[in-house]
Amino acid sequence: MSALLRTYETSGLTLRAFSARCRVPTGTLAWWRYELRRRSQREATGGVPAHEEPPRFLPVQVVAPERPERAFEVELASGARVRVPADFSAEGLKRLLAVLERC
């Protein structure tokens, strides 16, 4: 696809006219042009382009419970704590964490 896009760039034609001539959907050429530019920018900067934020990771601290029991506690970045009992519902916890991640 990159060879086809290089041919397009030197053709002097509009993207629509070039795609009609080559019988390639205009949207396909436009997407690949965008994607190859994005990849090139990423390689040039050695990482994430400025318009893309890197993933955010929150620090996690493991704290031993004061009294041993079959439960654990999750402390959120806000300082709120969620205590999870030993007989927790994995599906319920999954739903709760999804809600908390949106806050």
Contacts in CASP RR format, 6 or more apart in sequence:
PFRMAT RR
TARGET T0000
AUTHOR 0000-0000-0000
METHOD contacts of the structure
MODEL  1
MSALLRTYETSGLTLRAFSARCRVPTGTLAWWRYELRRRSQREATGGVPA
HEEPPRFLPVQVVAPERPERAFEVELASGARVRVPADFSAEGLKRLLAVL
ERC
1 32 0 8 1.000
1 36 0 8 1.000
2 32 0 8 1.000
2 36 0 8 1.000
4 22 0 8 1.000
4 24 0 8 1.000
4 29 0 8 1.000
5 29 0 8 1.000
5 32 0 8 1.000
5 33 0 8 1.000
5 36 0 8 1.000
8 15 0 8 1.000
8 18 0 8 1.000
8 29 0 8 1.000
8 33 0 8 1.000
11 18 0 8 1.000
13 21 0 8 1.000
15 26 0 8 1.000
15 29 0 8 1.000
15 30 0 8 1.000
15 33 0 8 1.000
16 26 0 8 1.000
18 29 0 8 1.000
19 25 0 8 1.000
19 26 0 8 1.000
19 27 0 8 1.000
19 28 0 8 1.000
19 29 0 8 1.000
20 26 0 8 1.000
38 49 0 8 1.000
41 49 0 8 1.000
42 48 0 8 1.000
42 49 0 8 1.000
48 54 0 8 1.000
58 76 0 8 1.000
58 77 0 8 1.000
59 77 0 8 1.000
61 75 0 8 1.000
63 73 0 8 1.000
63 75 0 8 1.000
65 71 0 8 1.000
65 72 0 8 1.000
65 73 0 8 1.000
69 86 0 8 1.000
70 85 0 8 1.000
70 86 0 8 1.000
71 83 0 8 1.000
71 84 0 8 1.000
71 85 0 8 1.000
71 86 0 8 1.000
72 83 0 8 1.000
72 84 0 8 1.000
73 81 0 8 1.000
73 82 0 8 1.000
73 83 0 8 1.000
73 84 0 8 1.000
74 81 0 8 1.000
74 82 0 8 1.000
74 84 0 8 1.000
74 97 0 8 1.000
75 81 0 8 1.000
75 82 0 8 1.000
76 82 0 8 1.000
76 100 0 8 1.000
78 103 0 8 1.000
82 96 0 8 1.000
82 100 0 8 1.000
84 93 0 8 1.000
END
